[in-house]
Each structure stands twice: as C-alpha cells, then as structure tokens.
Amino acid sequence: MISSEDTFTLAVAAARSAAARVPDQLADVRELDDGVLLASQRELSELRRIVDARSSLVAGEIAYRSRRELGYTGLAQKQGFQSAEKLIQSATGSSRWDATTLVTAGTLVHEAMIADSADPDTGEIPEGFSVREPWLAAVGAAVAKGLLTIDAARAIRSGLGEPRSD
C-alpha cells in the first residue's frame, strides 16, 4: 500500500518534472500562434493556482505545527526559527512578504478544512484543532480549490480584519 507521504512525494516530483519540460526559450514561444500563446498563458496561470493551493495547504500545516503554544517543541522552533513564516522563507528562498502571504493563506486553508470536518450533527471539530477565524472559511476553501489566489486571500484577510462584537 502506498502511503500519503509516497503519494505526495511522487506527485510533487512528477509535477516538477512536467513543469521543467515546458519550453523556456524565447524562440519556442515566438513560434506559437496567437491562440496557442493565449491558451498557454491561461494553462500556466491555472497551474500556478493549483501549485499555490497545494503549497498553501502545506504552509498551513507548517504553521499549525509551529503554533506559539507548542513553544520549543514546535516545528519552526525545532528547526531554529522563530516562526513558520521565517522557516518557510528560509526553506523556499522566498521574500518575507511571500512567506507571510503563503502562511496567511495556508492558515485559512487549514482552518477551512478543519471546519469542513466538523460533525454535521453537533458542529464539533476534531479534538486538538481550533478554528480562529470561522468567518474566513469560504476564503480558505476557495484557495484550496484553486479558485482564489493566495495574494487575493491575504488581501481579503487584511481587508476584512476581525468582526466587531456589535
């Protein structure tokens, strides 16, 4: 039986290999007719949304395993970083902004999936999990499905803020 780890690792390796075969020379792109050029751009954008959705799912789990209440036993701390954002920034070579965006979107995805796994009769979520921003579950679900970019999710999260008690 193939484990989730094997499935994930094999799928990521296959996706990377397939993406590496996309021509990367101007001469190849210049040979494309207008229809193929535009279709290629749409497909590459869709690919990016899918990759960002999966990457945000992973970032959300990294953030969950690095949450503050775990202290020095959290993933980021064990790796020598103060936060999930700093760990991801180091692991990916991305900017602080990009790492923070990924963690923000990933946390929304993670919480949306936790909320989605709630008991339909009682509304209780699995033990050991919490949903801190339930009003943003639809945003996380849209990112997970590749319908919303991680940048849009961060903008929505930043723009909405926290609901007021009134």
N, C-alpha and C positions, 0 to 999 in steps of 0.2 A: 504494500500500500504506500502511495506517495504522500508524504507529509505536506502540510501547509507551507512549511519552510522550503521544501524542494520545489513545490509548485510556484511559489513566489520567486524564488531564485532563478528557476528556469525561464519563467515568463519575462522577467526583467532582462535576463541575458539575451533572450530572443528578440525582444523589442529593441534593445540597444544595437544588436547586430543588424536588424532590419533598417533601423534609422541610419546606421553608418553606410548602408548601401545606396541611400538617396544621393544622387549626383551632387557634387559640391563645387563644380566648376562653372564659371560664367558661360563658357562656350556651350555647355549642355543646356543651360537654362535658356539661352538665346535661341536655341533651335526649337523650342516649344511654341506651338501656335497659341493664339490668344486664349482659346477655350481651355486648353490643357494647362496653360500657365495659371489661369484663374482657378481652375479646379484643383490644381496642385496646392495653391495657396490656401484654399478652403480646407483641404485634407490635412495639410500641415498644421493649420490652426486647430482643427479637431483633435489631431494627435497631441498637440500641446495641452489642450484642455483635459484630455484623458490622462496624460502623464502628470499634470498638475493635480488632478483629482487623486490619483494614487499616491503621489508624493505628499499631499496634504494629509491623507489618511495615515501614512507612516509618521509624519511630523506630529500629528495629533497624539499618536501612541507614544512617541518620544517625549512629548510634553507631559502626558499622563504619567509616564514612568519617572519623570523628573520633577513632579509637583513638589512644591515647597515643604509640605508636611512630611515628606519622606526624608528630609534633611540629607545627611551624608550618604544615605543608602539609595538615594535617587540616581537614576541613570546619568544625568548630566554631572552631578557631583562626583560620582564614582569615576567618571571619565576626566575629572579635573576642571569642569566648567561650572560657572555659577548658575546657568540657566539653560533651558532647552534651546533657546534662540542662539546662544553662544556656541553650544555644541553643534547645532546644525550649520551655523555659519562656518565653523572650522571644518566640519566633515565635508561640506559641499563646496567650500571656497566662494560662497556667495557673499553678498553685501549684508550688512546688519539689517537694512530695510527689507531685503528679500527674505532673510531668515525669519524676521519678525512677522512678515506677511504670511509666510508659509505656516508658522506656528499658530497665528491667529486663525487662519482658515482651517488648519488641521484640528484645532481645538473645537471649532464649530462643527466640523465633520464628525469628530469623535463623539461629541455630545449629542448630535442628531441621531447617530446610530445607537447610542445608549438609550435615548428617549424612545426610539423606534422599537427597542427590545423590551419596553415596559409591558408588564402584564396587562392584557386588554381588559380584564375584569376589575383589577384593583388600581391600575395605574402605577404600581410599584416598579421601580427599576431594579436591576440586578444588584445584589449586595456588594458593597465595596465601590460602587460607582455613584457619581452625582452629576446633575445637570445644573450648571450655574447660570446659564442664560437660555432658558427654555423658549423665550420669545424669538430666538435666532435659529431655532431648529430647522426651519424651512430654508434658511440661507445655507446651513451646513449640508442639508440633503441635496440642494441644488449643486453645490460644489462637488459632492461625492458622485453625482450623476454626470458631471462634466457640463452642466447647463449654465454654470456661473463660474467665472474665472476667480482665482484666488485674490487677485487685485480688487475685483468688484466686491468680494466678500469682506475684505479688510475695510474697504470704503464704507460699505453698509454698516459694518460693526462699529466703525468710528463715528459715522454719522448718526446712528440711532442712539448710541450710548445706552444708558440704563433707564428703564421705565421709572416714572415718578410714582410715588405711593398714591397720589390723587388721581 
